[in-house]
Amino acid sequence: MTCREALRELLMLDADQDPYTELAAHLARCEQCRREEAKLRFAMMALRSPERRRTDDELTGRIMAAVLAEPAPGEPGTERGPMPLRNWLAAGVLILAGILGLQYSDSFEWVRLAFGEAIDLAMGLILGVFLTTYLCLLVGSNLKRVQRLFRPH
């Protein structure tokens, strides 16, 4: 049994279950796997301890208090204006740079070698959908600005 197989088997054991014969034999002769088993048993014991449950209850209480203190949508003070246009433009520039730079990356060359030239069409379609979605979100969230821009004067 290899160390990798032994660790996989250790992870498959229930918390109180003892290792079976082949795994026990591997643990008897492998120091590194014995250390990993000890870490796993310690972690399981820590997860079961009563102190851990009490801390979780305290954390849950703090989270719920913060949620209840949060104003509900529609209450005064929760209105947000549209995202500044400079943020949209910055995101658009990054997306466009990523799309244009992708064809020159080593990762894309590896994908092209692994899947052939047909990946160019698939990536073009995927990136086209991504860019179209971005543009729809940009226009949809800035509809008043777009209407003012294209309104006849």
C-alpha positions in Angstrom: 0.0 0.0 0.0 1.3 3.4 -0.9 1.1 6.5 1.3 -1.4 8.1 -1.0 -3.7 5.0 -0.8 -3.2 4.9 3.0 -4.2 8.6 3.4 -7.2 8.0 1.2 -8.3 5.0 3.3 -7.7 7.1 6.5 -10.0 9.7 5.2 -12.7 7.1 4.4 -12.7 5.7 8.0 -15.4 6.8 10.4 -14.0 8.8 13.4 -14.1 5.9 15.9 -13.3 3.1 13.4 -9.9 1.4 13.7 -7.8 0.9 10.5 -8.2 -2.5 8.9 -5.2 -4.9 8.7 -3.5 -3.7 5.5 -3.8 0.0 6.6 -2.7 -0.8 10.1 0.4 -2.6 8.7 1.3 0.4 6.6 0.8 2.8 9.6 3.1 0.5 11.7 6.0 1.0 9.3 5.3 4.6 8.0 6.1 7.5 10.3 4.6 10.1 8.0 1.3 8.4 7.7 1.2 7.9 11.5 1.6 11.6 12.0 -1.2 12.3 9.5 -3.5 9.8 11.3 -2.7 11.5 14.6 -3.6 14.9 13.0 -6.9 13.5 11.6 -7.9 12.0 15.0 -7.0 15.3 16.8 -9.1 17.2 14.3 -12.1 14.9 14.7 -11.8 15.1 18.5 -11.7 18.9 18.4 -14.8 19.0 16.2 -16.7 16.9 18.8 -15.6 18.8 21.9 -18.3 20.7 23.8 -16.2 23.9 23.8 -16.5 23.9 20.0 -20.3 23.7 20.1 -20.5 26.6 22.6 -18.3 28.8 20.4 -20.6 28.0 17.4 -23.6 29.0 19.4 -22.0 32.3 20.4 -21.0 32.9 16.8 -24.5 32.1 15.6 -25.9 34.6 18.1 -23.5 37.4 16.9 -24.3 36.7 13.3 -28.1 36.8 13.9 -27.8 40.0 15.9 -25.9 41.6 13.0 -28.5 40.4 10.5 -31.4 41.7 12.6 -29.6 45.1 13.0 -29.2 45.4 9.2 -32.0 47.6 7.6 -34.4 45.7 5.4 -34.4 46.5 1.6 -36.5 49.5 0.9 -36.0 51.2 4.3 -34.4 54.6 4.4 -30.7 54.5 4.0 -30.6 51.3 1.9 -31.0 53.0 -1.5 -28.0 52.8 -3.7 -27.3 54.8 -6.7 -26.0 53.2 -9.9 -22.4 52.1 -10.0 -20.1 54.9 -11.3 -19.5 54.7 -15.0 -15.7 54.7 -14.4 -16.1 51.4 -12.6 -18.0 49.9 -15.6 -15.4 51.3 -18.0 -12.5 49.9 -15.9 -14.2 46.5 -15.8 -14.8 46.6 -19.6 -11.2 47.5 -20.3 -10.0 44.6 -18.1 -12.4 42.2 -19.8 -11.3 43.3 -23.3 -7.6 43.1 -22.4 -8.2 39.6 -21.1 -10.0 38.5 -24.2 -7.4 40.0 -26.5 -4.5 38.7 -24.4 -5.9 35.2 -24.0 -4.8 34.2 -27.5 -1.2 34.9 -26.6 -1.1 33.1 -23.2 0.7 29.8 -22.6 -2.4 28.3 -21.1 -4.4 28.9 -24.2 -1.7 27.4 -26.3 -1.8 24.3 -24.1 -5.6 24.1 -24.5 -5.2 24.6 -28.3 -2.7 21.7 -28.4 -4.8 19.5 -26.3 -8.2 20.1 -28.0 -7.2 21.3 -31.5 -8.1 24.3 -33.5 -11.8 23.8 -32.9 -11.3 25.3 -29.4 -10.9 28.7 -31.1 -14.5 28.7 -32.2 -15.8 27.5 -28.8 -13.7 30.1 -26.9 -14.9 32.8 -29.3 -18.5 31.9 -28.6 -18.0 31.8 -24.9 -16.1 35.1 -24.7 -18.7 36.6 -27.0 -21.5 35.6 -24.6 -19.5 36.9 -21.7 -18.9 40.3 -23.4 -22.6 40.5 -24.5 -23.7 39.8 -20.9 -21.4 42.5 -19.6 -22.7 45.0 -22.2 -26.3 44.1 -21.3 -25.6 44.7 -17.6 -23.8 48.0 -18.4 -26.7 49.3 -20.5 -29.4 47.9 -18.2 -28.0 49.4 -15.0 -27.3 52.8 -16.7 -30.5 52.9 -18.8 -31.3 56.5 -17.9 -27.9 57.7 -19.0 -28.2 55.7 -22.2 -31.6 57.2 -22.9 -30.3 60.7 -22.4 -27.3 60.0 -24.7 -29.5 58.8 -27.5 -32.5 61.1 -27.0 -33.0 63.5 -30.0 -32.1 67.1 -29.1 
